[in-house]
């Protein structure tokens, strides 16, 4: 297989996710009353980036053939925490941001330790920790409230040069600092190996356990970035169970939509980003078409089901699991 064909095969899921997003966004913009303006792009980018951070977190774990049902609750917890400590002087705000990111990282590491050291199934461990994280969020914010450094919030959710959404630049920086080093490292390759054939990788001396711990830890960090961004977007903190559950479920839809295999070992966080933007755009499309709110959840689910089915067509041609990784 030539290098070009190998690259194309490796990036197939990501490219399909990109194509689905471009198609949906084109339909959305073509029917939007204002068209593609700076304000429309900024709003779409902010909403898409918020889900994209959580989808990236989910992708890190799914690549190892696991699943993290606590990412939404980590987002809620860090949102509530940020509404307390990301305030004050520039020095205090910086310390607050670092504190929020550290809290998300610790939550992810706890998930990883329970799965690896405790030998619990990921779905069971993360359901339990998600409940704990939501309980902590309720202790921090029994009622919606709080504040955030407005200058920083406006800078992160605003526009650069009046055109480029700042949130997209922040997301690009996160990809460059978190995803790319992980993907190109030995630990990153071990995470993919754990997802594709864990037993064989373990027998070959691949550091499976360490790779899984790093994947879960980085997932917590990314979910923490999402919680921080949610605070910048809303200027407040709220322990909303429905919000946490919703982001968790949509993150799973986004990773599948972006070509990340639930079998593990295939896909990328970049694909999850495109999947997140595509998932967000489905709701926006129904809004511009003026669909009755009572019908929107049903139609949104149908659109997502069709899109995910298109992204999973490759699985239908696979006769056994090994062929999926060739």
Buried (B, 14 or more C-beta within 10 A) or exposed (E): EEEEEEEEEEBBBBBBBBBBBBBBBEBBBEBBEEEEEEEBBBBBBBBBBBBBBBBBBBBBBBBBBBBBBBBBBBBBBBBBBBBBBBBEEEEEBBBBBEBBBBBBBBBBBBBBBBBBEEEBEBEEBBBBBBBBBBEBBBEBBEEEEBBBBEEBBEBBBBBEEEEBBBBBBBBEEBBEEBBBEBBEEEBBBBBBBBBBBBEEBBEEEBBBBBBBBBBBBBBBBBBBBBBBBBBBBBBBBBBBBEBBBBBBEBBBBBBBBBBBBBBBBBBBBBBBBBBBBBBBBBBBBBBBEEBEEEEBEEBBEEBBEEBBEEBBEBEEEEEEEEEBBE
